[in-house]
Every structure is written in structure tokens, then in C-alpha cells.
């Protein structure tokens, strides 16, 4: 295959992929608004985690109502011994009001120091 054919094929391929790409691939962009946190209850370090010297980060997605209250929390990652404490804390958080419901990404760091 000549260089000219390769050069002509690549832009055509990229253009076709953009035209025929599924619409849902564009919708996967983050929709988080990073609303300001007005009330931030700290997570309680679990006794079991402290005794086992477990540390780490729990990643959560908080579904926040327009009035700023947390409707629900989904765990996205983290040590299972730490996750419930992180969820319990974030459920009590209060965010600034907004025009619509948002999903906020939250990270809670646990360190037994």
C-alpha cells in the first residue's frame, strides 16, 4: 500500500467513525457540576479498619437534589471495610442549591494516623 493511500484512508476512517459512532458514547462525558458543599460531615474511621491499619480512598457518586440534599450515594471504589462509613457521611452532606439534580463525584480519604 502506498503512503498516499494510507494518508487518504486514515482521515476517511476517522470521519466515518465520528459520523457513525453511537450517540451514547458522547453522553458518557462527566455531568458533574462540582457544586459547593455547604455542610460536610466527616466520615468516622471504622474501628475494624483502625485495628487492621486499613487506609485508602473511597470513591462515591452522590445524587444531589436541586435543593442540595443528597438523595442517594453509589460506591464507585474503595476498601469494603471503609465504604459504609464514607456513604453514611456523604448522605448527611448538604450542597448549594441548583436548578436541577446533579451527580457529584466524591473521594473520602481514610488514614489511621
N, C-alpha and C positions, 0 to 999 in steps of 0.2 A: 504494500500500500504506500502510495506516495505521501510525502509530507503535506502536499496541498489537499489531498483527500482527508487526511487526519485533521487538519486545521478546519476544514469545512464541516466535518462530521461533529466535532465537539460542540461548537456553538448551536448547531441544529439540535443535537441531543439535549443540551441544557434547555433550550427554548421549548422543546416538546415536553420535557419533564415539568417545566413550570406551568405550561398550559394544561396538561393532563394530570397534574398532581391532585390527589384527593383534597377536598376542601377542609377536612378535619385536620390535616397536617398544619394548616395555617392557624387553626384555632387552639393549638397546643401552646401558644405563646403565653407566658405568665399573665394572669389577670389580677395579680395582687396590686393593691393600691398603696401599700405601706402606710396605712392610717396611723395617726399618732395614738400612742397608748396613754390614756388618762389615769387609769388605776392598774397597777402592775403588782399583783400578789406574788410573792416569791414562792418558789417550789420548795417543799420540805424534803430534805435529804433523807431517803428511807434508811431506817436503822439497819436493815439487812445489807443494803448497799454499802453503808459506812463500815460495818463489821467485815465485809468481804473486800473492802477497799476498791469498790467498783466506781469508776469515773467515766465520764463521756458526755456526749451531746445527744439530746433527744430532739428530733425534728418533727414539727407538728404543722398542721394546716388548720387554722381557726376560721370557721364560717361565722362572719360577723353581720348582724342585722343592721339596718340603716340607723337605728338609734344607738349603736355602739356596743350592744350586749353580744356576748359570744353565744351563738345558737348551738354549735357543736364543734368538736375537735377530732381530727383524724390524725393518727400517728403515722408518720412517714418514715421514721427510722429511729434507732436508739436501742440501748440495752433494755430488755424486758423488765428488769427489776426497777428501772428508773422511769419507765413510761407513764405509769399510773399517777405518780406524784406530779409529773410535768403536766399531764392532762388536767388533773384537779386544780392546779394553779391557774392555768390559762383559762379554764372555764369561769373563773372569777374575775378575769380582766375586764376592763371597760375601755373601749376605743372611742375616738372622737366620732360624732355623728357624720353621716354621709348621705348622699342622695339615693344610694342603692346598697344592696347586700354585697359584701366583698369577701374574698378569701385571703387571709393573711398568713404568710409563712413565718413560723416562729421557731427559734432554737433556744433550748434551755440547757445550760451547761452545768454539769454536776462534777464537783471536785471535793474530795474529803478533807481538804486542808483545814 
